[in-house]
Amino acid sequence: MPAIRTEDRIFPCRGILFDKDGTLLDFMALWSDWALTLTRLVEGQLTVMGAAATVPAENLLGLMLDTDGQMKGYDKTGPLAMGTEEEVTAILAWQLYVAGVPWNEALLQIRSFNTVAMQKLEEKRNAVPIRGLHGFLTRCEAAGIRLGVVTSDTTEGAVKHMDWLGIRKYFGSIVGRDRVINGKPDPEMAELAMGELGIQAEDCLMIGDSNADMMMGKLAGLYGTIGIASEPDAAHYLVDADWIIPDYTVMEPIANADSITLKEDKQRE
């Protein structure tokens, strides 16, 4: 059976499911301008109305700002990290509703703001792969490991960003929130992706950057969950991860784990 090898262990697997943002690509590089633009548009609208957000504007989505008001990070347990577009829209629309805007109009206004923010994202196309990603995917393909993506983004958005990275060809299944009824941490996404890849839960790994990913993997009965934490404090949030890595340079796909293990045992003798 194929496997993923680390410095201290081997994970047998026929397939791997990946989250997208923060797992395949750098979250801040792609989404920070979008999040800041959207938040500022809402804040500006409230100011025009003579109102203010019910909490500091940056706390609405879990942004972390520096002294110049620029985004330096985000709450790994917050809505920006784990929420769907619909959930983010509802959070921001609530602020307009509290300020006196009818709910239907508030939703339309936030969607309009989102269009503006997404235009900026499309212009920059700042999709930056996690270190070691391309080589890892190439070696997974060579080892016969089947790959899928399970993301809270839309399927269309996921395909687009993977095309920007030049990695779409490696994935036999891409499941966005629009393809399921229940999002993370419910196991529905994982189950759909495994069905499309033709693999069983006991032969599959989950790699993600949030604990919602880890919980989904556990609930789906996957063989193992691997958290990716490029920042030192990020590992603190991955409480349900079986193992935590900084990037993809520390893992090596193996076509036949049994033969590798036997060979190493013989060498030790």
N, C-alpha and C positions, 0 to 999 in steps of 0.2 A: 504493500500500500504506500502511496505517496505520503509525505509528511513535511512539517516545517521544523527545522532544526534551529535551536538557539545555543548559547554557550553551555547551558547546563541541563537542557532537556530536549526531548523530541515530541512533537505533537502530531500523531498520525491523523491524516485527513485526506479526503477526496475532494473537498471543496472549502472555500472561504467566502464568507459574506463580509462586505465592507460597508461601513457608514461612508458618507461622502465628505461633507464639510468638516475639516479638522482631522480627517482620517486619510483621504486621498489628496486633498489640497489644503493649503494654508487658509484657515478660516479668516484671519484678520486681513490678509491680502485681498481676498475677494469681497468680503462683506462689511468691512469697517466703514467705508465711505457711504454705502447704502444705509446702514443703520444710523449713522450720524446725520445724514441728509434727511431721512424720514423723521427722526426725532426732532430735528430743528424746524422742519416744516410744521409739525404739530405744535411745537412750542410757539412758533410765530403766529399761527392761527389763534391760539389761545390768547396771546398778547393783544392781537387785534380786537378780540372780543372782550378785552378787559378782564380776562380770567387767568388762571394758572393751573398747572397740573396738580393733581391731588398729592403727588410725591415729586421730589426733584426729577426733572425730565429724564436724566440719564438712568434713573432707577426704573423707568417704565419697562425697559427691555433688558436691563442688566448691563448697561455700558459702564466702562471704567474710563474716566477722562483725566488728562493731565492738567497742569495749571493753565495751559493755553486753550483748554476746552477741546483738545483733540483726543481721539480715542486711543487709549494705550492698552486696552484689554477688555475682557467681558467676563461676566459671571458664568462659570461653567455649569451652574445648576439653574440658570435663568432661562427666560423665554427666548432670548436671542439664540442661545446655544441649542435649545431642544424644542422650541415651539414651531408649529406649522405657520404658514403664511396666514391662514384663517385665524389662528390664535393671536398672532401679533396684531392683525387688523382689529380684532375685537378689543384687545387691551388698549390700543390707541384710540379707537372709536369711543370707548367708554369715557375717555377724558373730555372729548367734545360733547358727549351726551350730558355729562355732569355739568358742563358749562352752559347747557341750555339748547344744544342742537338736537333735533329729533333723531332717533336712532338710525332710521334709514338714510337720512342725509349725512349723518356722521360716518356711516360705513362708506358711502359714495365718496366723501371727502378724503378719507384715509386711502381708499383705492386709487384716487387721483394722485395723492402724494406719493404712493408707492410706484406709480407709473413714472413719475419724475426721477425718483431714486434709482429705479431699475434702468432707466436710460443712461444714467451715469455709469452704472455697473457694466452695461453693454459696451459703452464707449471704451472703457479701460480694459476690459477682458483680463483682469489681473489674476488669472488662475495660476497659482504657484504650487507645484507638486511637493508633497512631503519628501524629505531627503531619502533617497534610495528607492523611490517608488517605481520608476520605470524599469530599473534592473530587476527588482523583485517580481514585478508582474511578468516580465519576459521569462524569468526562470520558473515561475509557477506554471506558465503555459508549457514550457519544455518538460516539466515534471509531470504533466497531465493533471494538474489540480484545477478544478472548475471554479470560476469566480463569479460572484454576484454582488450587486450594490443594493442596499436597503437604506433609504434616506427619507427624512421628513420634508425634503424639497419635493417639487413636482417631478414626475418622471421626465417630462419634457425639459425642465430645467437641469436635471441631472445629466441627461444625454448631452445637452448643449455644453455644460461645463467639462464633461469628460472629453468631448470633441476638442475643446480648447486645449486640454492637456495632451491630446493625442493618444488616449488610452481606451477609447470606446471599444476597440476590437477585442480586448481581452475578456470582456464580460458577457456571459451567456444569459444573464438575467439582470434587469434593472427595475427595481420596485420603488416607486415614489408613493407619497401619502395618498395620491389620487387613485391608486390601484387597490386600496384596502379600505375596510370600514373602520378598523381600529389602528391607530398609530402606535408608535413606541411608548411604553415598553411592552405592549401587547405582542405576542409572538406571530401575529398574522403575516407581517411583512416577511419574516424569516421563513415561515412555512411556505408561502407562495414562491419565494425565490428558490428554495430547495427543491420544490416540485418542478420548477422550470429547468433547474440544473440537473435533475435526476439523481439527487444524492439524499442520503438519510441523515437525520440530525446527529447520530452518533459518529458520523464521519465528517462532520463540518465544524469549522471554527468561525468565531465572530471577532472582527477587529473594529474598534470604534474609539471615539475620544470622549464619550460621555457615559455616565453610569446607566442612562436609559438604554444604551446599546448593550451594555453588559447584562442588564436585567432581561432584555429581550432574548439574548442568547441563552440565559439560564431557563427562562420560561419555555423556550422552544426546545429545550433538552439538548442543546449543542454540546459537542465533546469538550470544547473549551472556549473561554472568552479572553481576548487579549486587548488590553487598553493601550492606546498610544498617547503619550504625554510628552510633548516637546518642551514644555515649561516645567521647571522643578516642582511647583506647587500643584500642578494639574493632577498628579498621581493621587493626591489626597481625595479627589472626588470619585475615583474609580474603585469604589469599595467592593464591587462584585466582580472585579477582574481576576482571572486566574494568574495572569502574568502581565507585566507592564513594560513597554518598550519606549525608547525615545524617538525612534524612526525605523525605517525598513532595512537599514544596513546591518542590524544585529540578528536578522533571520535569514535562513537559507532553505529554499525549497529542495526537497529530496525526492527523486522518482521512486526509490525503493528503500524505505526506512529499515526493513528487516535485514537487508544485505549490508547496509551501512553499520548497523548495530553489531552484527555478527563479525564483520571485518574488524571493528574497533576492539571487540572482546578478544579476538585472536591475537591482535597486536599487543594487548595488555598482558597476555599470557607469555 
